[in-house]
Amino acid sequence: EVQLQASGGGLVQAGGSLRLSCSASGFSFDDYTITWFRQAPGKQREMVAISTLGDFTNYAASVKGRFTISRDNDKNTLDLQMNDLKPEDTGIYYCMSTVEGTPYFGQGTLVTVSS
């Protein structure tokens, strides 16, 4: 069974840092793209960062330079280091992978950034 689980969220003041972790199981982790999404209250879900085969990474313009992906294929984890957090980074953060044509979203973790 494919499973993804995000963890590490919490409450932080603006300018602070958090490190989220996505733990995956049930598929060959290093063969698949893993994406971090977030959804703020009342807004659509948006892509935050993506890690593909060959260690290619990409980030949303709003987080570039502040967020960094770190992938560990031995541990089946994809971490998201978030620095200089802003109130607009508040939301539920999810990790996702499309495995054999089926998208799997893990249970999210809540990040709240206070001003």
Wavefront OBJ file of the C-alpha trace (Angstrom):
o trace
v 0.000 0.000 0.000
v 1.359 3.393 -1.014
v 1.592 5.751 1.932
v 3.018 9.222 2.406
v 3.062 11.051 5.697
v 4.053 14.637 6.323
v 5.271 15.749 9.729
v 7.085 18.582 11.424
v 4.539 21.359 11.269
v 3.878 23.769 14.075
v 3.521 27.359 15.137
v 6.392 29.713 14.423
v 6.898 33.459 14.358
v 7.577 35.295 11.141
v 11.243 35.027 10.250
v 11.554 31.647 11.910
v 12.266 28.216 10.486
v 10.659 24.800 10.353
v 11.714 21.523 8.825
v 9.030 19.275 7.418
v 9.549 15.657 6.576
v 7.690 13.412 4.129
v 8.026 9.731 4.868
v 6.977 7.296 2.139
v 6.408 3.569 1.858
v 4.807 1.005 -0.435
v 6.606 2.005 -3.630
v 10.095 2.400 -5.013
v 10.719 5.875 -3.640
v 13.773 6.702 -5.711
v 11.923 6.021 -8.967
v 9.272 8.698 -8.462
v 8.797 12.425 -8.340
v 7.754 13.720 -4.948
v 6.024 17.069 -4.607
v 5.269 19.283 -1.647
v 1.955 21.133 -1.842
v 0.280 23.497 0.564
v -3.212 24.781 1.024
v -3.935 27.981 2.862
v -7.358 28.646 4.395
v -9.805 29.645 1.671
v -7.272 29.162 -1.110
v -6.499 26.525 -3.688
v -3.776 23.996 -3.163
v -0.477 25.102 -4.707
v 2.805 23.435 -5.511
v 5.620 24.460 -3.197
v 8.572 22.320 -4.245
v 9.272 19.288 -6.356
v 11.973 16.641 -6.426
v 12.280 14.480 -9.525
v 14.488 11.655 -10.701
v 18.072 12.694 -11.071
v 17.785 15.116 -8.167
v 16.169 17.849 -10.208
v 14.377 20.308 -7.946
v 12.094 23.236 -8.537
v 10.354 25.690 -6.290
v 7.405 28.022 -6.416
v 8.504 31.596 -6.978
v 7.064 32.600 -3.611
v 9.410 30.272 -1.698
v 12.520 30.229 -3.881
v 15.578 31.149 -1.852
v 13.826 30.413 1.435
v 12.817 26.747 1.112
v 15.115 23.848 0.307
v 14.324 20.224 -0.494
v 16.504 17.427 0.815
v 15.894 13.915 -0.504
v 17.156 10.704 1.108
v 16.419 7.695 -1.076
v 17.852 5.295 1.513
v 15.383 6.456 4.158
v 12.519 7.154 1.727
v 12.163 10.692 2.989
v 11.901 14.120 1.432
v 12.502 16.991 3.823
v 11.490 20.587 3.290
v 13.612 23.124 5.131
v 11.672 26.363 5.430
v 13.529 29.497 6.463
v 12.464 33.116 6.837
v 8.862 32.059 7.153
v 6.132 34.571 6.413
v 2.497 34.669 7.527
v 1.490 33.853 3.951
v 3.304 30.516 4.291
v 0.584 29.417 6.696
v -1.313 26.358 5.550
v -1.517 22.603 5.523
v 1.494 21.071 3.815
v 1.172 17.780 1.960
v 3.560 15.564 0.087
v 2.370 13.759 -3.006
v 3.521 11.254 -5.546
v 1.871 9.810 -8.618
v 2.582 6.105 -8.573
v 1.613 4.087 -11.653
v -0.816 6.781 -12.728
v -2.522 7.236 -9.353
v -1.860 10.376 -7.276
v -1.329 9.761 -3.576
v -1.509 12.609 -1.095
v -0.265 12.000 2.380
v -1.889 13.303 5.500
v -0.820 16.893 5.822
v 0.902 18.819 8.550
v -0.210 22.269 9.672
v 2.192 25.198 9.535
v 1.126 28.420 11.202
v 3.277 31.514 10.916
v 2.358 34.370 13.217
v 3.183 37.976 12.421
l 1 2 3 4 5 6 7 8 9 10 11 12 13 14 15 16 17 18 19 20 21 22 23 24 25 26 27 28 29 30 31 32 33 34 35 36 37 38 39 40 41 42 43 44 45 46 47 48 49 50 51 52 53 54 55 56 57 58 59 60 61 62 63 64 65 66 67 68 69 70 71 72 73 74 75 76 77 78 79 80 81 82 83 84 85 86 87 88 89 90 91 92 93 94 95 96 97 98 99 100 101 102 103 104 105 106 107 108 109 110 111 112 113 114 115
